[in-house]
Amino acid sequence: MKLFSTIFILLFGLTLNAQVKIVVDYKLTINDNLIGKRIQNYIVYISKLKSIEFIKNSEPIASKESNNEVRDVTVISDTKPYFLLKDFSSKKIILSNNINVKRFLIKDTLNQFEWNLTKEKKKIGNFNCKKASTNFRGRNYIAWYAEDIPIQNGPWKFCGLPGLIVNIYDDKFVFNYELTGIDLKPNFDKNIISLPKDYFQTKPITHKEFIVLFNKKLIDYQKLSRVDHSTKNYKISNLTIALPEKQEKF
């Protein structure tokens, strides 16, 4: 089994050197204390200088209830697809994100990660991984990457390590990305790694503008949540309206 794994890694590296075109799958587990646990699956199409990530499917977010509190969670219904496009030549990211049911087109910069590389190693599946850490917009992250896969990319905005990211999570385990699959011989049109046509007429905003809008919505919901409401049984209860936690705090 060990010999098989070694041969697999060697062939994997040779294949990647021959072509820079792969497809990677990730599973994201979100442990939101307010809303609850949910799982999302992503697919990332990678070429030499660009990559694009789409959401594959998502487990529904369940509302939490208690005797004195009701948490109303809005499920996204916007028909525009989620995506995150990285352009390494221009060092830019453009992505979609939502506040409640409204989708926004957001522009951001690439390679803002200051990685601390360590000598610590761990085997994850067939891959020999090394550990790195970083702080990014309010969260501390631990990453495990495989140098045998010479792709400086990963899920979401993460990139810049000397190998593909196999696992990355914040130190509170709110967000945990795990590699679930790799296709070395993908059959996809390179034009898929571009802005989806649904957003051709959408005016982009900056990341800072998006955070301002998100925080404003949080304040609005907090004001509503402090209002007492009568139920059909004339019992007064406090209504808490929650938004799913964002990965970036600022």
C-alpha angles and dihedrals in degrees: 000000000000091000090049091052092050093050090047092054093047093050089045092056093046091050092051092049089054094050135015099208121102140144121225130191125208134185117213119201114195120196103192110179092206100044105021139238121326137166129219128185124212137191121206122199110203130194130166100281104009142043136182130201127205131182113246102192139329135214110238117259110243121216116238120224135187135171094272104022139057121192113203112203119191116217116217112255101170109128094214111104124246113244141160118202121194120196110190094183093061094027091231137130127204119186146154124245135167141228107199105316098336121099122213132196109226133190121206140162126261130230100029093142121113101199123202105209118206135189093237114121136194135173115235112185107311094339129097103218136194127209128243135166138202144166117234127178098327103329135089113224134198115202133190114200136180116229088192086071102062095203116118094208143092144160125322112349094333117122143120101085120124092252143020115297110246098177133006131171140160119252091253091052092233091129121031123174119194128185109239104171148000129202112200095184104040121174105214135131110253088223088073086077094076141082109303112246091238087074100045091106096037118108111225124229129202124260090249091053090051093051090050091053092046094050091048090054090049090054091049091052092047090055091050091047092059092061117098117231132199119231125211088268090055091247115144114231136169116247115213116194111200135196120204110260115261120229093228117060094192 
